[in-house]
Amino acid sequence: MNINAISNFMKCVKLAKLNDKIPFFEDEAYSNSLNNIYHSDNIIVSNIFLNFLFKFNVLQIESDNISVNTIEDFAYVKKYTNMVRHLTSIYDVTFWSRLTTLTDPAKKIQYKIRLTKTPFICTSAWCKCYELISRFNFESVLINCVKKHDKINTWHLCEAPGAFVSAMGYYLQLKGLLPYWTWMASSLNPYYQTKINGVVYDTRLSDISFNNWFYCADGSGNICDFDNIKSIISNAHSSKYPISLVTADGSFDCSKDFGNQEISVVYLKFCELITALHILDQEGVFVQKYFTLFEEKTRSIIFIIRYFFDQVFLCKPLTSKRGNSEIYVIAKGYRKPNPSILENLLLLTKLSLDSFINQNIIPLEIIPLSFLSELLLSAKIFSMMQQTAIQQNIFLSDQHLSFQHINQISKFRSEPYFTIFNTFTNFLKSQGDHKKKTPFCL
């Protein structure tokens, strides 16, 4: 194998301030030492696997002035992130998809899990959910639910095909908590009378757990609707047990306009959040997928989350594709507000999409600079991760290596990913009858 090619591929990109020309790898930074290669890749892995904890204390909001430069910095980071993204537009879509799949360590983890454990619906979403549950110590929260209510009740928004439910069940079974679990899920209805954009037609889980799926008041499952949100709230409140965990993994296909992905899904994210705030029990946990953190609406939504939860983490899962922009918010310790506050927030979901985009959810002058500074820092961190991954793939594609050669390189650099994944989950080391492929059995 060409050691220089491995070294070049694995060396961390030095991201200088981006001007007219996008900087790439610097020749003088290359090293032929495998020890240095392995060490540098561990640094990359460690950075990707970090989680960003907001230190901003909502109980001690200081009156500070919003810096114009801070707001401009969000736009600056967005501009240059999109510049790097745009560099991929010259490549054939099929070629680029195959290349990024081969070079993605997350796919290697998913493949190994499928070979050794064969869980039900083992998608990237399954891997991400299992990782987050393990990494952020959901076990202690779930055990407390059993002690308090003798039941673990969870709700999963925008859930189809059901990977988060499957991962949750798998985890609970390993921990001996499966008998205490009850769950509900909502998603776009694949059997709805009219075609819905974005619907998932994989019904493997919903076909065998139909009573656990709620498709809202009109049967569509569309959560971006005031009456449908109210129907979910009503259904959740009719449950015998309080809901201790809500997940929301919704998104749209934005492959034709990655530059505006964040603004395209912001209304969906807001509707997911408002639903979760209504149905989640005191001290509950909320997990929600986001993309970039550049837009005013996203800043407002994240601020609402931080305001109502004791701890809020931003995380790029190790099992998330390195070159995409998805991140997850993990919010723990819900402080349920006055019902009138929740009702006022719910009324905003009556707005049309255009009206919502033009509406100030939270006036900028209310959001403290300390919070914005932390959010900006996290936005820069996750943006640099994505830019690094994209530039590494561009560099590798320009070497004109065969896919077989690329796969060999990728296997080599995936080793530290497996190590760190097991540090948190102990999943690939755990024993069990992995031949049984039922929803929540090993």
Secondary structure by P-SEA (a helix, b strand, c coil): ccaaaaaaaacccccccccccccccccccccccaaaaaaaaaaaaaaaabbbbbccccccccbbbbbaaaaaaaaaaaaaaaaaaaccccccaaaaaaaaaaacaaaaaaaaaaaccccccccaaaaaaaaaaaaacaaaaaaaaaaaccbbbbbbccccccaaaaaaaaaaaaacccccccbbbbccccccccccccccccaaaaaacccccccccccccccccaaaaaaaaaaaaaccccccbbbbbcccccccccccccccaaaaaaaaaaaaaaccccbbbbbbbbcccccaaaaaaaaaaaacccbbbbbbcccccccccbbbbbbcccccccaaaaaaaaaaacccaaaaaaccccccccccaaaaaaaaaaaaaaaaaaaaaaaaaaaaaaccccaaaaaaaaaaaaaaaaaaaaaccccccccccccccccccc
